[in-house]
Amino acid sequence: MFMAGQGLAQTPPGGKPAGPAAVGTVTIETQDVPYIRTLPGRAVAFETGEIRARVSGVVEEILYAAGDKLEPGDPMFKIEDDSYTAAFASAKAAVAGAEVQVQTTRATVDRYKTLQGNAVSKADLQSAEAAAASAVASLAAAQAALDVAQLDLDRTTVRSPIAGIAGIATVSLGALVTANQADALATVTRLDPIYIDVSDSSAGMLRVRAQIDDGSLKLGTKVGVALVLENGETYDGEGTVVVLGNVVSATTGTFDLRVQFDNPKRLILPGQFLRVKMTLGSTRAKLVPQRATGRNSDGTLTVFVAKDGVAKKVALTSSGSQDNAWIITAGIEDGDLVIVDGLTNLRDGAAVKPVPVTIDADGVVHDAVVDTAVAPDATKPTTGNN
């Protein structure tokens, strides 16, 4: 049985070679491979509310604590309201006076109508009607002033306009604030859901479209969106594309798109730089385990192939990666035996003895499963050299 890491055959004391080196190999086959574009992105808050005073006055109370989860309408600041309470009372009294005036002028009109032609002339009636109309207009103006006074009084309690997490207050008790001032009193940020703004190159977009046109890329029913956090872990949740950009930047040659993720645990915070993996569909390609490959001095990706009992070094063309394998578009053919284990000191042209192995999701080499009646230990895991 082949054991990973066996490497080249050992030379016995007599100096004669022991024979070809046993090497672990996997057979290459063309298969459907997910077509994934990994793009840089930056987290952006779903909503951000800047809290400002709508009336002037001194801050009497701060009604929240930084980090509180707020709902729309929750109070955040209290501004002294003595003058606004007085203004509201004055406006309310003006409305009451205007209502009395309307009632009085309308009564006069009614009385004049019954007396017209006797003690009241037509001109007197017209004057009374004009006075009644003026009283109605004065009542409307007084009601409008009351509404404004009510609004100003209500605005002495500054409330959150959105649901989100409250930030640190930028003012303290006793601070004088003015209506619609430039500086915000605080901010409220909605983190669930959250947006990720992604940039992609226009050249990459053209390559994707060319692959769609020539049939090498088969689009899926929807775009799969996954997120890789700053620590390299994959975020638990699938995103959705919200906006596709339609303008290419003249300076960077990129266009923007926006995706959305649920963020109930607040793992994603605005400003974080992340990676977004977008699965557009599938393409026919060959997968070569990354542990089997190397690089020439010029950066060319290479791999050893076992052919006719000899290890041959070949150059590969890659279009990206899938899990622990490179996606290969040129350099090897279906049925080639790629050497994935026993690579230590292996040289181009060396005599080798291929032994079938498998590689699990963690990149660990195991003997290939064979008929246990013939080789009962064939499934024993091995430890690889590369």
MILOBA-511411 format. One line per field, with one value per residue (C-alpha): residue number from 0; residue in three letters; y negated, z, x. Coordinates in steps of 0.001 Angstrom, whole numbers. Each point is the difference from the previous one (the first is absolute). Layout:
# MILOBA-511411
pos = [NUM  ...] $
code = [ALA  ...] $
y = [Y  ...] $
z = [Z  ...] $
x = [X  ...] $
END
This chain:
# MILOBA-511411
pos = [0  1  2  3  4  5  6  7  8  9  10  11  12  13  14  15  16  17  18  19  20  21  22  23  24  25  26  27  28  29  30  31  32  33  34  35  36  37  38  39  40  41  42  43  44  45  46  47  48  49  50  51  52  53  54  55  56  57  58  59  60  61  62  63  64  65  66  67  68  69  70  71  72  73  74  75  76  77  78  79  80  81  82  83  84  85  86  87  88  89  90  91  92  93  94  95  96  97  98  99  100  101  102  103  104  105  106  107  108  109  110  111  112  113  114  115  116  117  118  119  120  121  122  123  124  125  126  127  128  129  130  131  132  133  134  135  136  137  138  139  140  141  142  143  144  145  146  147  148  149  150  151  152  153  154  155  156  157  158  159  160  161  162  163  164  165  166  167  168  169  170  171  172  173  174  175  176  177  178  179  180  181  182  183  184  185  186  187  188  189  190  191  192  193  194  195  196  197  198  199  200  201  202  203  204  205  206  207  208  209  210  211  212  213  214  215  216  217  218  219  220  221  222  223  224  225  226  227  228  229  230  231  232  233  234  235  236  237  238  239  240  241  242  243  244  245  246  247  248  249  250  251  252  253  254  255  256  257  258  259  260  261  262  263  264  265  266  267  268  269  270  271  272  273  274  275  276  277  278  279  280  281  282  283  284  285  286  287  288  289  290  291  292  293  294  295  296  297  298  299  300  301  302  303  304  305  306  307  308  309  310  311  312  313  314  315  316  317  318  319  320  321  322  323  324  325  326  327  328  329  330  331  332  333  334  335  336  337  338  339  340  341  342  343  344  345  346  347  348  349  350  351  352  353  354  355  356  357  358  359  360  361  362  363  364  365  366  367  368  369  370  371  372  373  374  375  376  377  378  379  380  381  382  383  384  385] $
code = [MET  PHE  MET  ALA  GLY  GLN  GLY  LEU  ALA  GLN  THR  PRO  PRO  GLY  GLY  LYS  PRO  ALA  GLY  PRO  ALA  ALA  VAL  GLY  THR  VAL  THR  ILE  GLU  THR  GLN  ASP  VAL  PRO  TYR  ILE  ARG  THR  LEU  PRO  GLY  ARG  ALA  VAL  ALA  PHE  GLU  THR  GLY  GLU  ILE  ARG  ALA  ARG  VAL  SER  GLY  VAL  VAL  GLU  GLU  ILE  LEU  TYR  ALA  ALA  GLY  ASP  LYS  LEU  GLU  PRO  GLY  ASP  PRO  MET  PHE  LYS  ILE  GLU  ASP  ASP  SER  TYR  THR  ALA  ALA  PHE  ALA  SER  ALA  LYS  ALA  ALA  VAL  ALA  GLY  ALA  GLU  VAL  GLN  VAL  GLN  THR  THR  ARG  ALA  THR  VAL  ASP  ARG  TYR  LYS  THR  LEU  GLN  GLY  ASN  ALA  VAL  SER  LYS  ALA  ASP  LEU  GLN  SER  ALA  GLU  ALA  ALA  ALA  ALA  SER  ALA  VAL  ALA  SER  LEU  ALA  ALA  ALA  GLN  ALA  ALA  LEU  ASP  VAL  ALA  GLN  LEU  ASP  LEU  ASP  ARG  THR  THR  VAL  ARG  SER  PRO  ILE  ALA  GLY  ILE  ALA  GLY  ILE  ALA  THR  VAL  SER  LEU  GLY  ALA  LEU  VAL  THR  ALA  ASN  GLN  ALA  ASP  ALA  LEU  ALA  THR  VAL  THR  ARG  LEU  ASP  PRO  ILE  TYR  ILE  ASP  VAL  SER  ASP  SER  SER  ALA  GLY  MET  LEU  ARG  VAL  ARG  ALA  GLN  ILE  ASP  ASP  GLY  SER  LEU  LYS  LEU  GLY  THR  LYS  VAL  GLY  VAL  ALA  LEU  VAL  LEU  GLU  ASN  GLY  GLU  THR  TYR  ASP  GLY  GLU  GLY  THR  VAL  VAL  VAL  LEU  GLY  ASN  VAL  VAL  SER  ALA  THR  THR  GLY  THR  PHE  ASP  LEU  ARG  VAL  GLN  PHE  ASP  ASN  PRO  LYS  ARG  LEU  ILE  LEU  PRO  GLY  GLN  PHE  LEU  ARG  VAL  LYS  MET  THR  LEU  GLY  SER  THR  ARG  ALA  LYS  LEU  VAL  PRO  GLN  ARG  ALA  THR  GLY  ARG  ASN  SER  ASP  GLY  THR  LEU  THR  VAL  PHE  VAL  ALA  LYS  ASP  GLY  VAL  ALA  LYS  LYS  VAL  ALA  LEU  THR  SER  SER  GLY  SER  GLN  ASP  ASN  ALA  TRP  ILE  ILE  THR  ALA  GLY  ILE  GLU  ASP  GLY  ASP  LEU  VAL  ILE  VAL  ASP  GLY  LEU  THR  ASN  LEU  ARG  ASP  GLY  ALA  ALA  VAL  LYS  PRO  VAL  PRO  VAL  THR  ILE  ASP  ALA  ASP  GLY  VAL  VAL  HIS  ASP  ALA  VAL  VAL  ASP  THR  ALA  VAL  ALA  PRO  ASP  ALA  THR  LYS  PRO  THR  THR  GLY  ASN  ASN] $
y = [0  -3514  -2283  -3744  -1554  3130  -2139  1389  3633  611  1186  3164  328  1710  -3221  1393  -2004  1604  -887  -2785  -2301  607  -3216  -779  -1064  -1203  364  -3247  -318  -2917  -915  -2719  -2583  -2943  -3251  -2297  -3566  -1185  -3779  -2573  -1710  -2454  168  -2894  -607  802  -3313  -2800  -2765  -3200  -1425  -3798  -2440  -1593  -2705  -2048  365  1572  3805  1003  3801  2703  2759  2916  1779  552  3438  137  1611  -2605  118  -2852  -2697  982  -3164  -877  -3598  -2440  -3744  -2546  -771  -2863  -2596  2459  952  -3693  -569  2956  -1359  -3436  1521  2095  -3125  -1783  2850  -240  -3759  502  2601  -2464  -2663  2388  831  -3704  -1101  2873  -898  -3580  1183  2158  -2906  -2446  2399  -24  -3806  -781  -2452  -1413  -1111  1406  -1008  2297  -1715  770  3676  144  -1537  2568  2841  -1370  -204  3612  1163  -1894  1650  3442  -852  -1218  3268  1990  -2057  452  3782  127  -1899  2480  2908  -1560  -568  3632  1204  -2110  1310  3604  -543  -826  3802  1138  3485  2660  -6  3611  3344  655  -212  -3324  -1618  -2147  -3413  -2918  -2442  15  -1199  -3776  -387  -2628  1384  -1869  962  1954  -482  1620  2199  3092  701  3730  2669  3099  2816  2919  3069  2745  530  -1495  -923  1016  -2272  2009  -1114  2042  -840  -715  2341  2816  -709  249  3335  1379  -1111  1545  3325  -173  -714  2878  2420  758  -1599  1203  -2493  1259  -806  -2619  -1557  1617  -2541  1042  -2156  565  -1848  -1724  3055  2224  1710  293  -1947  2101  -1295  -595  -3460  -1466  -2443  -3296  -2351  670  -2874  -1449  -2539  760  -2282  -2016  139  3625  1848  1669  -1  385  2342  387  3213  443  2409  632  -1036  1004  517  -3237  1878  -2363  -3658  -2983  -714  3584  1203  3464  2395  940  3277  -150  3325  -866  3527  2938  750  3173  207  2222  -227  557  124  -3010  2189  1698  -3207  -2182  -3183  -626  -3031  -1914  847  2678  2562  3544  3566  3470  2524  3726  1338  3254  515  -3385  -3287  -2843  -3633  -1977  -3623  -845  -2864  -858  -2107  -88  2373  2174  1063  1641  417  -2129  -335  1033  -997  1265  2191  3376  2353  2306  3213  -1519  1209  -3017  736  -1388  1870  1175  -3312  -435  14  1016  -1065  -241  3332  2053  3551  258  2562  -1611  956  -1294  -2300  -2455  -3436  -1071  -3467  -943  906  3190  2928  3448  3281  568  2383  3398  3479  711  3754  -473  -2825  -222  -2972  -2054  -2664  -787  -3808  -1229  -3113  -1793  -1644  -2835] $
z = [0  -858  2923  -592  359  -1219  -2635  -2177  302  2538  -1165  1814  1512  -3132  -1971  -2442  -335  1564  -2990  -934  2769  1124  -426  780  -3017  -817  -3391  -1673  -1442  -1495  2204  745  2174  1643  -1640  2909  -81  3235  287  2615  1898  2813  2497  -9  2511  -1237  1457  1929  1744  1097  2954  -11  2026  -1766  2671  1984  3714  2774  217  3239  -295  -2023  -123  -1358  486  -2775  -1495  758  -2625  -1003  -1903  -2122  2312  3087  1935  76  1258  1938  -669  2506  -1025  2261  -2761  -2433  2539  460  -3752  -368  2712  -1688  -3377  1551  1564  -3362  -1579  2710  -589  -3755  467  2089  -2671  -2671  2040  666  -3630  -1249  2504  -1262  -3595  945  1850  -2868  -2454  1973  233  -3554  -1657  3306  2480  -1911  -3451  -2565  555  3720  -773  -2404  2623  2569  -2441  -720  3729  420  -2847  1533  3351  -1645  -1604  3322  1604  -2685  574  3756  -441  -2225  2629  2617  -2179  -319  3742  572  -2389  1729  3387  -1240  -1486  3394  311  -2646  -1249  -2130  -3590  -675  1734  826  2464  1750  -172  2548  652  -1226  2490  3764  2451  -4  -3554  -2128  -3313  -2892  -2502  -2979  1057  -2160  2766  833  3640  -611  -2658  -215  -2240  -1278  -299  -838  -2905  -1287  -3441  -1544  -2817  -2488  -2851  -3127  -3002  -3342  -1577  2267  -983  -3684  579  1711  -2853  -2546  1862  54  -3724  -919  2256  2360  2886  767  2159  3042  844  2453  1141  3173  2345  2886  2295  1363  3232  878  1966  -3058  1229  -2254  1318  920  -2358  -3689  -1467  -2777  -2728  570  -2625  -3113  -1047  -3493  -46  -213  1928  -2310  2557  1225  -2883  2424  534  3290  1139  3355  1799  3188  2914  3146  3005  3166  2089  -1208  -1142  -2956  820  -2381  -1395  120  -3090  -1023  -2932  -1882  -1924  -2815  -1608  -3484  -1280  -1010  -2556  -1277  1322  1647  3676  1151  3758  1097  2107  -3212  -1746  79  -1619  -2358  523  -2494  1950  -2376  1745  -389  957  -354  -2116  133  -3566  -1217  3387  -100  1809  -2488  1040  -1918  30  765  -777  2859  87  3777  2892  1425  3635  206  -3776  -2971  -2906  -3010  -3546  -1798  587  858  -1539  1279  1361  931  3329  2053  2760  3303  2505  67  -1493  2252  -2156  -3039  -3262  -3578  -1727  3192  -86  2077  946  135  2960  -15  2930  930  1614  2485  465  2388  -2546  1809  -2174  494  -1806  -2618  1093  -1634  467  3706  -677  -1951  2009  3456  1033  -3151  1695  2691  18  -869  702  -3032  -1016  -2390] $
x = [0  1247  667  -65  3429  1768  1698  2759  952  2752  3409  1148  3493  1266  -507  -2542  -3248  -3056  -2159  -2486  -1179  -3569  -2026  -3623  -2028  -3488  -1662  -1026  -3499  -1876  -2957  -2533  1727  -1797  1063  823  1252  1588  -254  1005  -2788  -656  -2855  -2469  -2783  -3496  -1208  1685  -1938  1751  -1893  -388  -2064  -2979  -363  2500  591  2017  321  -1728  188  1711  -2581  2037  3318  2525  -518  -3722  -2191  -2562  -3250  -1437  -1363  2004  1049  3695  335  -2192  367  -1337  -3598  -1166  -118  -1608  -2671  -805  -115  -2347  -2308  -32  -824  -2752  -1527  170  -1936  -2665  -325  -231  -2733  -2038  468  -1253  -3101  -685  338  -2121  -2749  110  -381  -2976  -1661  611  -1566  -3260  10  1041  -2380  -1211  2680  3003  1141  1581  3334  -153  -642  2935  2289  -1136  636  3483  724  -1134  2268  2913  -679  95  3340  1356  -1080  1861  3149  -289  -439  3082  1990  -1242  1153  3455  166  -1021  2712  2649  -1096  65  3461  1461  107  2484  -898  1689  -1284  1054  525  3623  2867  542  3416  1805  -1573  2101  -1596  -277  -2642  -300  1292  -1722  -1225  -1555  -2655  1379  3620  2691  1418  -2070  -874  544  -410  -2186  1228  -2033  2239  -2494  -121  3252  1330  3326  1175  2073  2277  663  2139  -1592  2592  -1184  -3579  932  1747  -3083  -2230  2360  -144  -3787  -76  2338  -1874  2878  -1909  -3514  -1880  -1894  -3598  1246  3256  1323  1579  2272  2104  3500  747  3263  1162  -430  -3175  -3041  -2982  -3024  -2643  -641  -245  -2082  948  -1810  1455  2102  2214  -421  2852  3738  2351  2258  2840  -97  -1665  -2417  -3736  -1839  -2716  -1711  -949  -1998  460  -2000  2099  -1901  3167  1656  3090  260  572  15  3440  1305  1843  -1201  41  -3141  -176  -2538  -919  -1241  -513  2175  2678  1645  3552  2592  930  3568  691  2025  2321  1177  1085  3064  1251  2898  2203  -2142  -3165  -1283  -2197  1391  -869  1542  -1912  737  155  1521  1657  1744  -709  -448  -155  -2636  -1092  -3620  -2348  -2352  -3149  -389  -522  -2755  368  3476  476  1011  -2418  2085  -856  3120  3066  -1523  -2533  -2722  1475  3381  1399  1025  2505  -1265  2174  3591  1169  3023  3164  -2040  1632  -1186  613  278  -1354  -3203  -2605  -3503  -2210  -3621  -841  -2740  79  -2654  -1480  2821  2662  1071  1079  -1571  490  -2667  -2778  491  -1445  564  -66  3234  1563  -1609  2169  -584  -2108  2547  609  3458  1993  1314  3263  165] $
END
